[in-house]
């Protein structure tokens, strides 16, 4: 079978590999759609593990089932998440499933979603594989995992109906945050970025107001929000951290969502941010199985228009260039790239 072997963003090779053999409790899945995530082009995050096959936003068809599998049959359309928790450790039992060591280091597809076929381990089959609802395409279902991450972030941040939300960064995660905040009943949804193309996409995803991400955001936000700043500020690009700390309202929350550059720090005078403000800084990582199930239901209901964000669909032969496209999105009007391994 064909796979995309990752060495660096500028060196992704189309290579051949044997189709994986499955064991008891496992699935062999033909990958139909596989999303390219921003984390896939974080070279500092990957450099000690290369070469490897990336890809964790997958949807496909079950080809073969291992002994003991009862929930799935060949021909089933499924979406799967690559990392799942143990459900029994300290972190899982306290509700922090996505920092479970099993999720962080113990589970993954083989070889990775940028392949024609993947082996899904038994633990993932048990708690991380979901039937795609009727009427949902493979392409839309591949958004299950990234939307689950976004849902968990807004849940951790305590988004409440009627709250004002400012999303800083309108790449794929920012657009999903805009769409989800709209779906969950936010009162005012504002998107900020420096790229006009992305701001137009934010409008399509449901933003009430789109702004250039500079210090004028503060005045514009107050004008649109009854004199107030944002109840929830979501950081989807680490370059906007200073702006986030200036645009959160007293009693509000800042969600650190996107991964940051290696060695990034928070440039914040403690008294200016925390003293007499009751501002909360919080974070989230990944999505738990329950978040994946919720995300798939949201996609099925059409609550978040995930396909609005797709700008590129690539065959396996075209896909190596997709990594360069995602790592330099402003040069290509790129937001979301979907790889189609069967093409």
DOKE-654602 format. One record per residue (C-alpha): residue in one letter; y, x, z. Coordinates in nm, 4 decimals, always signed. Each point is the difference from the previous one (the first is absolute). Example, Ala and Ser with C-alpha at 12.3 -4.5 7.8 and 13.67 -1.06 7.14 Angstrom:
<nodes>
[node "a", [-0.4500, +1.2300, +0.7800]]
[node "s", [+0.3440, +0.1370, -0.0660]]
</nodes>
This chain:
<nodes>
[node "x", [+0.0000, +0.0000, +0.0000]]
[node "x", [+0.3632, +0.1014, -0.0403]]
[node "x", [+0.2153, +0.0906, +0.3001]]
[node "x", [+0.3529, +0.1277, +0.0504]]
[node "x", [-0.0264, +0.3281, +0.1890]]
[node "x", [+0.3205, +0.0788, +0.1858]]
[node "x", [+0.1151, +0.3612, +0.0400]]
[node "x", [+0.3755, -0.0658, +0.0154]]
[node "x", [+0.2431, -0.2575, -0.1341]]
[node "x", [+0.0282, +0.2026, -0.3194]]
[node "x", [-0.3698, +0.0796, -0.0239]]
[node "x", [-0.2200, -0.3089, -0.0028]]
[node "x", [-0.3077, +0.0410, -0.2189]]
[node "x", [-0.2279, -0.2528, -0.1615]]
[node "x", [-0.3456, +0.1234, +0.1001]]
[node "x", [-0.3596, -0.1203, -0.0018]]
[node "x", [-0.2076, -0.0730, +0.3093]]
[node "x", [-0.3322, -0.1668, +0.0683]]
[node "x", [+0.0117, -0.3678, +0.0897]]
[node "x", [-0.0483, -0.0143, +0.3796]]
[node "x", [-0.3358, -0.0982, +0.1451]]
[node "x", [+0.0183, -0.2589, +0.2763]]
[node "x", [-0.1992, -0.0352, +0.3197]]
[node "x", [-0.0756, -0.2810, +0.2457]]
[node "x", [+0.2931, -0.2285, +0.0706]]
[node "x", [+0.2116, +0.1492, -0.2785]]
[node "x", [+0.1493, -0.1284, -0.3251]]
[node "x", [+0.0452, +0.1500, -0.3425]]
[node "x", [+0.3226, -0.1413, -0.1446]]
[node "x", [+0.1351, +0.0196, -0.3544]]
[node "x", [+0.3721, +0.0622, +0.0457]]
[node "x", [+0.2153, -0.2223, -0.2212]]
[node "x", [+0.3454, +0.0601, +0.1489]]
[node "x", [+0.1172, +0.2823, +0.2246]]
[node "x", [+0.3590, +0.0319, +0.1182]]
[node "x", [+0.1773, +0.3343, +0.0177]]
[node "x", [+0.1614, +0.0289, +0.3436]]
[node "x", [+0.3019, +0.2090, +0.0945]]
[node "x", [-0.2224, +0.1854, +0.2465]]
[node "x", [-0.2139, +0.1128, -0.2946]]
[node "x", [+0.2866, +0.2222, -0.1171]]
[node "x", [+0.0884, +0.1471, +0.3415]]
[node "x", [-0.1149, +0.3512, -0.0912]]
[node "x", [+0.0503, +0.1462, +0.3478]]
[node "x", [-0.2340, -0.2701, +0.1330]]
[node "x", [-0.2714, +0.0790, -0.2572]]
[node "x", [+0.0275, +0.3757, -0.0556]]
[node "x", [-0.2659, +0.1056, +0.2535]]
[node "x", [-0.2556, -0.2466, -0.1383]]
[node "x", [+0.0164, +0.0545, -0.3748]]
[node "x", [-0.1730, -0.0402, -0.2352]]
[node "x", [-0.0835, -0.3609, +0.0740]]
[node "x", [-0.0097, -0.3460, -0.1528]]
[node "x", [+0.2733, -0.2186, +0.1444]]
[node "x", [+0.0471, -0.3758, -0.0231]]
[node "x", [-0.0264, -0.2504, +0.2833]]
[node "x", [+0.1538, -0.3237, -0.1362]]
[node "x", [-0.3019, -0.1351, -0.1836]]
[node "x", [-0.1382, -0.3199, -0.1417]]
[node "x", [-0.3174, -0.0276, -0.2018]]
[node "x", [-0.3432, -0.1474, -0.0539]]
[node "x", [-0.3115, +0.0550, +0.2089]]
[node "x", [-0.2654, +0.1656, -0.2174]]
[node "x", [-0.2726, +0.0770, +0.2532]]
[node "x", [-0.0661, -0.0824, +0.3649]]
[node "x", [-0.1854, +0.2092, +0.2544]]
[node "x", [-0.2846, -0.1174, +0.2190]]
[node "x", [+0.1159, -0.2409, +0.2674]]
[node "x", [+0.3199, -0.1141, -0.1730]]
[node "x", [+0.0167, -0.3782, +0.0206]]
[node "x", [+0.3687, -0.0833, -0.0450]]
[node "x", [+0.0363, +0.1292, -0.3551]]
[node "x", [-0.1926, -0.0269, -0.3252]]
[node "x", [+0.0218, +0.1818, -0.3354]]
[node "x", [+0.2763, -0.1589, -0.2048]]
[node "x", [+0.2194, -0.0828, +0.3017]]
[node "x", [+0.3698, +0.0763, -0.0435]]
[node "x", [+0.1227, +0.1965, +0.3008]]
[node "x", [+0.2956, +0.1884, +0.1430]]
[node "x", [-0.0713, +0.2763, +0.2479]]
[node "x", [+0.1878, +0.2135, +0.2484]]
[node "x", [-0.0977, +0.3654, +0.0294]]
[node "x", [+0.0670, +0.0470, +0.3727]]
[node "x", [-0.1427, -0.2292, +0.2690]]
[node "x", [-0.0011, +0.0234, +0.3815]]
[node "x", [-0.2923, +0.0285, +0.2382]]
[node "x", [+0.1098, -0.3106, +0.1972]]
[node "x", [-0.1271, +0.1449, +0.3294]]
[node "x", [+0.2263, +0.2950, +0.0950]]
[node "x", [+0.3030, +0.0012, +0.2319]]
[node "x", [+0.2401, -0.0475, -0.2895]]
[node "x", [-0.1888, -0.2862, -0.1640]]
[node "x", [-0.0459, -0.1826, +0.3285]]
[node "x", [+0.3739, +0.0244, +0.0669]]
[node "x", [+0.0848, -0.1376, -0.3451]]
[node "x", [+0.0906, +0.3311, -0.1656]]
[node "x", [-0.2822, -0.0009, -0.2550]]
[node "x", [+0.1841, +0.2151, -0.2533]]
[node "x", [+0.0195, +0.3044, +0.2276]]
[node "x", [-0.3731, -0.0144, +0.0721]]
[node "x", [-0.1619, +0.3373, -0.0738]]
[node "x", [-0.2659, -0.1694, -0.2118]]
[node "x", [+0.2674, -0.1586, -0.2176]]
[node "x", [+0.2059, +0.3181, -0.0198]]
[node "x", [-0.2792, +0.2424, -0.0791]]
[node "x", [-0.3391, -0.1655, -0.0151]]
[node "x", [-0.0013, -0.2411, -0.2934]]
[node "x", [+0.0789, +0.0205, -0.3702]]
[node "x", [-0.1325, -0.0907, -0.3422]]
[node "x", [-0.2112, +0.2451, -0.1973]]
[node "x", [+0.1387, +0.1618, -0.2012]]
[node "x", [+0.3297, -0.1953, -0.0022]]
[node "x", [+0.1573, -0.2953, -0.1729]]
[node "x", [+0.1062, +0.1924, -0.3106]]
[node "x", [-0.3547, -0.0067, -0.1313]]
[node "x", [-0.2038, -0.2380, -0.2099]]
[node "x", [-0.2342, -0.0692, +0.2924]]
[node "x", [+0.0184, +0.0471, +0.3760]]
[node "x", [-0.2504, -0.0063, +0.2825]]
[node "x", [+0.1259, -0.2142, +0.2879]]
[node "x", [-0.1530, +0.1135, +0.3333]]
[node "x", [-0.1779, -0.2470, +0.2244]]
[node "x", [+0.2743, -0.0067, +0.2635]]
[node "x", [+0.2538, -0.0945, -0.2681]]
[node "x", [-0.2337, -0.2649, -0.1390]]
[node "x", [-0.0314, -0.1430, +0.3500]]
[node "x", [+0.3744, -0.0373, +0.0653]]
[node "x", [+0.2097, +0.1149, -0.2950]]
[node "x", [-0.1226, -0.1789, -0.3131]]
[node "x", [+0.1287, -0.3445, -0.0966]]
[node "x", [-0.0822, -0.2532, -0.2700]]
[node "x", [+0.2881, -0.0452, -0.2445]]
[node "x", [+0.1054, -0.3671, +0.0005]]
[node "x", [-0.0318, -0.1987, -0.3202]]
[node "x", [+0.3112, +0.0268, -0.2129]]
[node "x", [+0.0976, +0.3449, +0.1326]]
[node "x", [-0.0237, +0.2795, -0.2573]]
[node "x", [-0.1448, +0.3422, +0.0753]]
[node "x", [+0.3466, +0.1440, -0.0513]]
[node "x", [+0.1537, -0.2290, +0.2614]]
[node "x", [-0.2929, +0.0524, +0.2383]]
[node "x", [+0.0564, +0.3780, -0.0100]]
[node "x", [+0.3181, -0.0696, +0.1988]]
[node "x", [-0.2051, -0.1155, +0.2988]]
[node "x", [+0.0109, +0.3375, +0.1749]]
[node "x", [+0.3711, +0.0829, -0.0509]]
[node "x", [+0.1063, -0.3536, +0.0925]]
[node "x", [-0.2193, +0.0218, +0.3107]]
[node "x", [+0.1911, +0.3132, +0.1029]]
[node "x", [+0.3294, -0.1833, -0.0504]]
[node "x", [-0.1203, -0.3050, +0.1918]]
[node "x", [-0.1084, +0.2131, +0.2948]]
[node "x", [+0.3365, +0.1758, -0.0009]]
[node "x", [+0.1971, -0.3240, +0.0191]]
[node "x", [-0.2403, -0.1333, +0.2616]]
[node "x", [+0.0431, +0.3137, +0.2125]]
[node "x", [+0.3763, -0.0270, -0.0378]]
[node "x", [-0.0036, -0.3584, +0.1248]]
[node "x", [+0.1587, -0.1649, -0.3025]]
[node "x", [+0.0944, -0.3539, +0.0935]]
[node "x", [+0.1059, -0.2934, -0.2199]]
[node "x", [+0.3726, -0.0040, -0.0612]]
[node "x", [+0.0500, +0.3697, +0.0719]]
[node "x", [+0.2113, +0.2156, -0.2283]]
[node "x", [-0.1908, +0.2804, -0.1704]]
[node "x", [+0.1318, +0.3110, -0.1736]]
[node "x", [-0.2512, +0.1932, -0.2111]]
[node "x", [+0.1138, +0.3555, -0.0753]]
[node "x", [-0.1758, +0.1218, -0.3128]]
[node "x", [-0.1183, -0.2281, -0.2798]]
[node "x", [-0.3043, +0.1851, -0.1222]]
[node "x", [-0.3343, -0.1780, +0.0172]]
[node "x", [-0.0203, -0.0196, +0.3795]]
[node "x", [+0.3606, -0.1134, +0.0243]]
[node "x", [-0.0547, -0.2734, -0.2581]]
[node "x", [-0.3085, -0.1242, +0.1829]]
[node "x", [+0.2012, -0.0064, +0.3218]]
[node "x", [+0.2681, -0.2051, -0.1736]]
[node "x", [-0.2548, -0.2466, -0.1349]]
[node "x", [-0.1869, -0.0297, +0.3285]]
[node "x", [+0.3135, -0.0418, +0.2117]]
[node "x", [+0.1021, -0.2811, -0.2352]]
[node "x", [-0.3454, -0.1592, +0.0322]]
[node "x", [-0.0016, +0.0281, +0.3796]]
[node "x", [+0.3283, -0.1852, +0.0369]]
[node "x", [+0.2643, +0.2684, +0.0489]]
[node "x", [+0.3497, -0.1473, -0.0037]]
[node "x", [+0.1727, +0.2685, -0.2061]]
[node "x", [-0.1849, +0.2633, -0.2006]]
[node "x", [+0.2035, +0.2961, -0.1220]]
[node "x", [-0.1303, +0.2871, -0.2125]]
[node "x", [+0.1813, +0.3327, -0.0374]]
[node "x", [-0.0712, +0.2881, -0.2334]]
[node "x", [+0.1844, +0.2412, -0.2289]]
[node "x", [-0.1889, -0.0971, -0.3172]]
[node "x", [+0.1253, -0.3109, -0.1868]]
[node "x", [-0.3398, -0.0669, -0.1598]]
[node "x", [-0.1615, -0.0277, +0.3398]]
[node "x", [+0.2711, -0.2296, +0.1312]]
[node "x", [-0.0583, -0.2351, -0.2918]]
[node "x", [-0.3674, -0.0085, +0.0947]]
[node "x", [+0.0979, -0.0741, +0.3609]]
[node "x", [+0.1859, -0.3096, -0.1219]]
[node "x", [-0.3145, -0.1125, -0.1803]]
[node "x", [-0.2013, +0.0492, +0.3196]]
[node "x", [+0.2321, -0.2286, +0.1967]]
[node "x", [+0.2882, +0.2075, +0.1393]]
[node "x", [+0.3088, -0.2087, +0.0781]]
[node "x", [+0.2250, +0.3019, -0.0409]]
[node "x", [-0.0461, +0.3436, -0.1570]]
[node "x", [+0.2266, +0.2918, +0.0867]]
[node "x", [+0.0459, +0.3620, -0.0872]]
[node "x", [-0.1329, +0.2026, +0.2934]]
[node "x", [+0.3124, +0.1690, +0.1342]]
[node "x", [+0.2373, -0.0481, +0.2930]]
[node "x", [+0.1520, -0.3077, -0.1688]]
[node "x", [-0.3234, -0.1806, +0.0896]]
[node "x", [+0.1347, -0.0466, +0.3518]]
[node "x", [+0.3022, -0.2022, -0.1092]]
[node "x", [-0.1915, -0.1953, -0.2638]]
[node "x", [-0.2731, -0.0845, +0.2487]]
[node "x", [+0.2474, -0.1264, +0.2588]]
[node "x", [+0.1780, -0.2101, -0.2631]]
[node "x", [-0.3258, -0.1647, -0.1039]]
[node "x", [-0.1427, -0.0388, +0.3494]]
[node "x", [+0.2693, -0.1662, +0.2071]]
[node "x", [+0.1442, +0.3275, +0.1232]]
[node "x", [-0.3344, +0.1385, +0.1115]]
[node "x", [-0.2145, +0.2903, -0.1113]]
[node "x", [-0.3739, -0.0455, -0.0676]]
[node "x", [-0.2466, -0.1241, +0.2602]]
[node "x", [-0.2723, +0.2019, -0.1708]]
[node "x", [+0.0544, +0.3127, -0.2083]]
[node "x", [-0.3015, +0.1290, -0.1923]]
[node "x", [+0.0019, +0.3623, -0.1174]]
[node "x", [-0.1926, +0.0444, -0.3240]]
[node "x", [+0.1481, +0.3400, -0.0884]]
[node "x", [+0.0627, +0.2690, +0.2601]]
[node "x", [+0.3340, +0.0956, -0.1553]]
[node "x", [+0.1375, -0.3287, +0.1313]]
[node "x", [-0.0779, +0.0677, +0.3673]]
[node "x", [+0.3642, +0.0770, +0.0930]]
[node "x", [+0.1144, -0.3190, -0.1730]]
[node "x", [-0.2670, -0.2042, +0.1772]]
[node "x", [+0.1286, +0.1060, +0.3398]]
[node "x", [+0.3501, -0.1141, -0.0981]]
[node "x", [-0.1012, -0.3397, -0.1343]]
[node "x", [-0.2195, -0.1440, +0.2762]]
[node "x", [+0.1534, -0.2680, +0.2211]]
[node "x", [-0.0020, +0.0160, +0.3805]]
[node "x", [-0.3347, -0.1245, +0.1214]]
[node "x", [-0.1452, +0.0711, -0.3434]]
[node "x", [-0.2887, +0.2093, -0.1242]]
[node "x", [-0.0375, +0.2906, -0.2409]]
[node "x", [-0.3416, +0.0269, -0.1634]]
[node "x", [-0.0972, +0.3470, -0.1225]]
[node "x", [-0.2346, -0.1035, -0.2768]]
[node "x", [-0.0115, +0.2646, -0.2721]]
[node "x", [-0.1529, +0.3417, +0.0433]]
[node "x", [+0.2679, +0.2679, +0.0261]]
[node "x", [+0.0360, +0.3455, -0.1493]]
[node "x", [-0.1776, +0.2786, +0.1829]]
[node "x", [+0.1999, +0.1003, +0.3077]]
[node "x", [+0.2452, -0.2934, -0.0206]]
[node "x", [+0.1843, -0.0804, +0.3226]]
[node "x", [+0.2111, -0.2844, +0.1365]]
[node "x", [+0.3707, +0.1015, +0.0082]]
[node "x", [+0.1180, -0.2302, +0.2766]]
[node "x", [+0.2240, +0.0431, +0.3052]]
[node "x", [-0.1985, -0.1794, +0.2697]]
[node "x", [+0.2954, -0.1703, +0.1673]]
[node "x", [+0.1384, -0.1312, -0.3278]]
[node "x", [-0.3306, -0.1584, -0.0943]]
[node "x", [-0.1536, -0.1177, +0.3254]]
[node "x", [+0.2480, -0.0241, +0.2828]]
[node "x", [+0.1288, -0.3564, +0.0370]]
[node "x", [-0.1618, -0.1110, -0.3270]]
[node "x", [-0.3607, -0.0951, +0.0861]]
[node "x", [-0.1008, +0.1237, -0.3453]]
[node "x", [-0.3713, +0.0552, -0.0550]]
[node "x", [-0.1423, +0.2691, -0.2279]]
[node "x", [-0.3575, -0.0698, -0.1048]]
[node "x", [-0.2522, +0.1023, -0.2618]]
[node "x", [-0.3179, -0.1126, -0.1681]]
[node "x", [-0.2807, +0.1596, -0.1937]]
[node "x", [-0.2428, -0.1550, -0.2484]]
[node "x", [-0.1546, -0.3440, +0.0367]]
[node "x", [-0.2923, -0.1244, +0.2056]]
[node "x", [-0.2707, -0.2225, -0.1519]]
[node "x", [+0.1704, -0.3101, +0.1400]]
[node "x", [+0.3217, +0.1059, -0.1740]]
[node "x", [-0.1907, +0.0422, -0.3272]]
[node "x", [-0.1384, -0.3513, +0.0271]]
[node "x", [+0.3487, -0.1389, +0.0653]]
[node "x", [+0.1397, +0.1975, -0.2937]]
[node "x", [-0.2639, -0.1360, -0.2353]]
[node "x", [+0.0796, -0.3542, +0.1132]]
[node "x", [+0.3710, +0.0598, -0.0628]]
[node "x", [-0.0753, +0.1303, -0.3484]]
[node "x", [-0.2287, -0.2952, -0.0729]]
[node "x", [+0.2684, -0.2459, +0.1150]]
[node "x", [+0.2617, +0.1672, -0.2194]]
[node "x", [+0.2160, +0.0585, +0.3069]]
[node "x", [+0.0809, +0.3572, -0.1089]]
[node "x", [+0.0413, +0.0596, -0.3736]]
[node "x", [-0.1765, +0.3361, -0.0012]]
[node "x", [-0.0322, +0.0255, -0.3782]]
[node "x", [+0.3806, +0.0021, -0.0385]]
[node "x", [-0.0113, +0.3608, +0.1191]]
[node "x", [-0.2445, +0.1297, -0.2639]]
[node "x", [+0.1787, +0.2208, -0.2530]]
[node "x", [-0.2916, +0.2016, -0.1417]]
[node "x", [-0.3672, -0.0746, -0.0728]]
[node "x", [-0.1926, +0.3099, -0.1082]]
[node "x", [-0.3426, +0.0749, -0.1388]]
[node "x", [-0.1962, +0.2923, +0.1438]]
[node "x", [+0.1155, +0.2240, -0.2852]]
[node "x", [+0.3638, -0.0883, +0.0688]]
[node "x", [-0.0263, +0.0042, +0.3779]]
[node "x", [+0.0538, +0.3745, +0.0694]]
[node "x", [+0.3581, -0.0431, -0.1147]]
[node "x", [+0.0353, -0.2898, +0.2410]]
[node "x", [+0.0124, +0.2390, +0.2934]]
[node "x", [+0.3019, +0.1722, -0.1532]]
[node "x", [+0.1562, -0.3376, -0.0709]]
[node "x", [-0.0360, -0.1113, +0.3631]]
[node "x", [+0.1236, +0.3331, +0.1358]]
[node "x", [+0.3141, -0.0224, -0.2198]]
[node "x", [+0.0562, -0.3779, -0.0170]]
[node "x", [+0.3669, +0.0066, -0.0980]]
[node "x", [-0.0855, +0.1725, -0.3273]]
[node "x", [-0.2419, -0.2740, -0.1046]]
[node "x", [+0.1317, -0.3251, +0.1523]]
[node "x", [-0.3211, +0.0049, +0.1984]]
[node "x", [-0.0941, -0.2084, +0.2996]]
[node "x", [-0.3710, -0.0827, -0.0012]]
[node "x", [-0.2696, +0.1652, -0.2089]]
[node "x", [-0.3385, -0.1635, -0.0383]]
[node "x", [-0.2882, +0.2089, -0.1333]]
[node "x", [-0.2716, -0.1881, -0.1902]]
[node "x", [-0.3115, +0.2217, +0.0255]]
[node "x", [-0.2050, -0.2068, -0.2446]]
[node "x", [+0.2499, +0.0682, -0.2822]]
</nodes>
